[in-house]
């Protein structure tokens, strides 16, 4: 009797990798949640995961506007600016304690050791990136300064994720890839630029980041928080679904993407 062996579809051969940071490489999303709920609790409010899902991947102020829209009866003093200022003070105390998420250190060090070009593209402000990363040199030194932050002036205001700009900037400026500008499929994106984009793999934990990577014309591995999946936050437009979904970076198999396998 003939047996049919299920095989994985062939993957795009990858030449460079771009990582998100918060909730993917480091356990910083927990800090965002804890601090926000500490500020809301005295007013009888809570940021649940169905609310948080809509914040993930957004620029700081946009996320705050979205959050507070759920609580129109907060006291008059609880403005967006008040929230951001109070949250920043509490977060600054905790950023130096955040730790890498499972598999992050192993994967980033492995790619760096084997000379695979890597970059970081984060919606965090530069000051926050420094606070979150300065005590984690074993992880972040591997990027050798190839980091794009939201306020570096490299991405135009209003063009954060889910727009593709931050990934295209990271690829062009830091990895010297001729990826051009604009969303994949737009008439002015040349065939050469499209082919160069297709050689990139993005790791993301948030749906806007997945959408940004697909709109950049890159492959994307999605590593969502289990809490996001538990409330059904796994839907993206059909054309922007991830190429790979992982429960943890520990599950990633580099050789399936033409990358060097882990050392035995």
C-alpha positions as MATLAB code, in Angstrom:
seq = 'XXXXXXXXXXXXXXXXXXXXXXXXXXXXXXXXXXXXXXXXXXXXXXXXXXXXXXXXXXXXXXXXXXXXXXXXXXXXXXXXXXXXXXXXXXXXXXXXXXXXXXXXXXXXXXXXXXXXXXXXXXXXXXXXXXXXXXXXXXXXXXXXXXXXXXXXXXXXXXXXXXXXXXXXXXXXXXXXXXXXXXXXXXXXXXXXXXXXXXXXXXXXXXXXXXXXXXXXXXXXXXXXXXXXXXXXXXXXXXXXXXXXXXXXXXXXXXXXXXXXXXXX';
ca = [
       0.000    0.000    0.000;
       1.451    3.341   -1.041;
       2.264    5.676    1.823;
       2.031    9.429    1.468;
       4.549   11.342    3.511;
       3.581   14.906    4.354;
       6.383   17.351    3.624;
       6.663   21.019    4.401;
       6.393   23.364    1.408;
       9.733   24.750    0.228;
      10.693   27.984    1.945;
      12.142   31.107    0.419;
      15.930   31.038    0.832;
      16.734   33.771    3.306;
      19.823   35.996    3.204;
      19.061   38.502    5.971;
      16.879   38.658    9.080;
      15.106   41.554   10.830;
      13.748   41.288   14.371;
      11.102   43.185   16.266;
      11.970   43.583   19.963;
       9.163   44.004   22.502;
       7.365   40.753   23.230;
       9.557   38.897   20.747;
      13.142   39.113   21.992;
      12.467   40.419   25.499;
       9.643   40.064   28.016;
       8.778   43.764   27.981;
       5.100   43.421   27.097;
       4.511   42.160   30.627;
       5.884   45.452   31.972;
       3.588   47.478   29.711;
       0.594   45.473   30.965;
       1.498   45.590   34.662;
       2.279   49.308   34.720;
      -0.820   50.303   32.753;
      -3.084   48.307   35.036;
      -1.445   49.799   38.127;
      -2.397   53.239   36.808;
      -5.930   52.214   35.835;
      -6.752   50.182   38.967;
      -7.493   53.157   41.281;
     -10.212   54.150   38.807;
     -11.738   50.684   38.623;
     -10.427   50.044   35.110;
      -8.330   47.274   33.584;
      -6.565   46.776   30.262;
      -7.645   43.266   29.312;
      -6.003   41.302   26.549;
      -8.758   42.034   24.070;
      -7.917   45.738   24.514;
      -4.151   45.183   24.576;
      -4.302   43.266   21.295;
      -5.245   46.489   19.507;
      -2.279   48.353   21.001;
       0.495   45.949   20.112;
       2.859   47.165   17.434;
       1.469   50.714   17.388;
       3.616   53.821   18.033;
       3.495   54.950   21.662;
       1.042   57.836   21.364;
      -1.241   56.035   18.931;
      -1.405   53.104   21.341;
      -2.263   55.432   24.247;
      -5.065   57.070   22.268;
      -6.474   53.647   21.420;
      -6.249   52.500   25.038;
      -7.960   55.514   26.607;
     -10.760   55.386   24.036;
     -12.063   52.387   25.977;
     -12.359   54.442   29.174;
     -14.152   57.704   28.347;
     -15.255   58.183   31.979;
     -11.763   58.466   33.464;
     -11.206   61.635   35.548;
     -10.418   64.805   33.559;
      -6.791   64.810   34.744;
      -6.208   61.349   33.250;
      -5.249   62.659   29.828;
      -3.053   60.958   27.262;
      -0.090   63.065   28.374;
      -0.734   62.251   32.051;
      -0.899   58.545   31.268;
       2.266   58.545   29.169;
       4.223   60.524   31.777;
       3.112   58.357   34.707;
       3.663   55.175   32.726;
       7.144   56.247   31.690;
       8.219   56.838   35.298;
       7.074   53.373   36.384;
       8.476   51.648   33.303;
      11.875   53.277   33.626;
      12.255   51.588   36.992;
      11.559   48.173   35.490;
      13.217   48.153   32.068;
      16.611   47.203   33.532;
      15.035   43.995   34.862;
      13.504   42.619   31.653;
      14.953   39.354   30.372;
      15.199   37.630   26.984;
      12.313   35.411   25.946;
      12.915   31.681   25.296;
      15.042   31.021   22.235;
      15.915   34.666   21.577;
      19.519   34.605   22.756;
      20.241   31.290   21.049;
      18.843   32.373   17.676;
      20.354   35.864   17.547;
      23.788   34.662   18.679;
      23.653   31.797   16.187;
      22.888   34.058   13.225;
      25.545   36.546   14.315;
      28.148   33.822   14.763;
      27.494   32.497   11.264;
      27.655   35.911    9.624;
      23.968   36.179    8.706;
      23.122   39.898    8.371;
      20.656   40.903   11.114;
      18.969   44.136   12.175;
      16.420   45.284   14.738;
      13.320   47.345   13.867;
      11.357   48.490   16.904;
       8.503   50.871   17.570;
      10.196   51.788   20.861;
      11.721   55.203   21.329;
      15.517   55.266   21.375;
      15.690   56.146   25.093;
      13.470   53.184   25.931;
      15.505   50.889   23.728;
      18.635   51.873   25.622;
      16.971   51.223   28.989;
      15.651   47.843   27.864;
      18.830   46.646   26.209;
      21.832   48.085   28.078;
      21.938   45.199   30.583;
      21.511   42.552   27.869;
      24.746   42.923   25.936;
      24.962   39.211   25.144;
      21.813   39.652   23.047;
      21.859   43.186   21.689;
      25.591   43.519   21.002;
      25.035   40.992   18.215;
      23.207   43.678   16.217;
      26.325   45.881   16.212;
      24.252   49.071   16.182;
      21.968   48.013   13.325;
      18.846   49.221   15.137;
      15.958   51.381   13.922;
      13.824   53.036   16.627;
      10.559   54.882   16.142;
      11.993   58.319   16.878;
      15.288   58.077   15.000;
      13.934   60.235   12.196;
      14.414   57.435    9.690;
      10.710   56.614    9.407;
       8.303   59.411    8.522;
       5.701   60.325   11.161;
       2.499   58.369   10.675;
       4.315   55.587    8.803;
       4.870   53.164   11.672;
       3.677   49.564   11.543;
       1.552   48.277    9.788;
       3.253   50.372    7.100;
       6.366   48.614    5.771;
       8.743   51.565    6.080;
      10.646   50.516    9.218;
      11.620   47.140    7.742;
      12.616   48.675    4.417;
      14.744   51.276    6.222;
      16.427   48.577    8.316;
      17.195   46.505    5.214;
      18.450   49.426    3.119;
      20.346   51.510    5.676;
      21.880   48.842    7.875;
      21.989   45.715    5.716;
      22.742   47.559    2.449;
      19.938   45.858    0.551;
      18.539   47.558   -2.557;
      14.914   47.183   -1.474;
      13.617   50.554   -2.627;
      10.588   52.231   -1.050;
       6.839   51.692   -1.065;
       4.563   48.740   -0.489;
       5.057   45.455   -2.298;
       3.071   45.376   -5.506;
       3.100   49.111   -6.107;
       3.987   50.003   -9.677;
       7.208   51.842   -8.845;
       8.713   48.873   -6.943;
      11.098   47.302   -9.434;
      11.510   43.594  -10.008;
      15.032   43.818   -8.633;
      13.804   45.510   -5.440;
      11.032   42.939   -5.037;
      13.536   40.093   -5.406;
      15.803   41.697   -2.798;
      12.917   42.085   -0.371;
      11.987   38.429   -0.785;
      15.379   37.428    0.605;
      14.459   38.890    4.019;
      12.786   37.194    6.969;
      11.093   39.222    9.712;
      10.308   37.935   13.205;
       7.278   39.600   14.831;
       4.883   39.063   17.718;
       2.173   41.603   16.823;
      -0.317   41.600   13.947;
       0.599   45.147   12.763;
       4.203   43.960   12.513;
       3.167   40.918   10.500;
       1.207   43.185    8.165;
       4.168   45.559    7.834;
       6.514   42.726    6.915;
       4.149   41.334    4.279;
       3.593   44.818    2.855;
       7.364   45.118    2.622;
       7.388   41.965    0.486;
       9.337   39.945    3.052;
       8.644   36.595    4.661;
       7.479   36.741    8.276;
       7.571   34.371   11.222;
       4.882   35.211   13.769;
       5.483   34.404   17.448;
       2.279   35.601   19.157;
       1.736   35.759   22.883;
      -0.475   32.878   24.027;
      -2.800   35.446   25.608;
      -3.361   37.011   22.192;
      -4.435   33.700   20.714;
      -6.704   32.938   23.664;
      -8.915   35.913   22.811;
      -8.949   35.151   19.100;
      -6.375   37.740   18.120;
      -4.992   35.660   15.297;
      -6.758   37.201   12.330;
      -5.015   39.176    9.626;
      -6.136   39.910    6.067;
      -5.619   36.841    3.878;
      -2.852   38.461    1.842;
      -0.987   39.395    5.020;
      -0.986   36.125    6.921;
       2.385   35.007    8.318;
       4.516   32.492    6.473;
       5.278   30.692    9.731;
       3.680   30.650   13.163;
       5.653   29.625   16.243;
       4.796   29.283   19.912;
       8.361   30.316   20.747;
      11.581   31.251   18.982;
      12.869   27.925   20.306;
      10.783   26.206   17.612;
      12.478   27.941   14.680;
      14.468   25.627   12.391;
      17.026   27.786   10.531;
      17.907   25.264    7.810;
      14.293   25.189    6.583;
      14.945   28.740    5.354;
      18.380   28.119    3.884;
      20.093   29.463    7.011;
      22.922   27.646    8.818;
      21.640   24.900   11.150;
      22.262   25.122   14.861;
      25.603   23.728   15.979;
      25.372   20.331   17.622;
];
